[in-house]
Amino acid sequence: MVESLKLPRDSVLGDSIITVTGNTEILIENYKGILQYSDELILLQGKNRKIELKGKRLNIVYYTNEDMKISGMIESICFI
């Protein structure tokens, strides 16, 4: 139905959108909450799975109910 109506999949299904700029900046949209936060690990709850970010000097620059920006040396992004 999503494809036939040409609706954006992320809006309809609530998928998270992750935009990575190099290895120093991430913008995450459509997340539910912050589960864990340190300078080496950020764990977020998405609609269907968790998003784990690992790195060094990780910092949440800003966050709202819809999106967040993270900076630091990003080493990995995992969906668990």
C-alpha positions, -999 to +999 in steps of 0.1 A: +000+000+000+028+024+009+044+018-025+012+021-045+003+054-029+039+067-033+040+077+004+074+081+022+082+047+038+098+063+069+067+085+076+042+057+073+062+029+090+081+051+115+115+040+104+145+059+117+164+081+092+202+083+098+223+108+080+260+104+084+285+132+075+320+117+074+328+100+107+322+131+129+285+139+127+251+120+127+216+133+123+189+108+135+152+114+128+122+093+140+137+079+172+117+072+204+142+078+232+177+078+247+184+045+266+221+051+273+245+080+269+282+082+275+311+097+256+318+062+240+283+048+236+249+062+227+220+037+227+187+049+212+153+033+209+138+033+175+103+021+166+113-015+158+149-018+170+176-002+190+204+020+174+238+017+190+265+043+182+301+037+194+330+060+192+351+085+211+341+119+225+304+114+215+282+143+223+245+150+217+246+185+202+208+188+204+177+167+205+140+173+200+110+149+199+117+143+162+155+144+157+189+147+172+224+156+162+254+137+175+291+147+171+324+130+179+346+103+164+320+077+152+334+042+149+303+021+144+265+022+140+246-011+148+210-020+148+201-044+176 
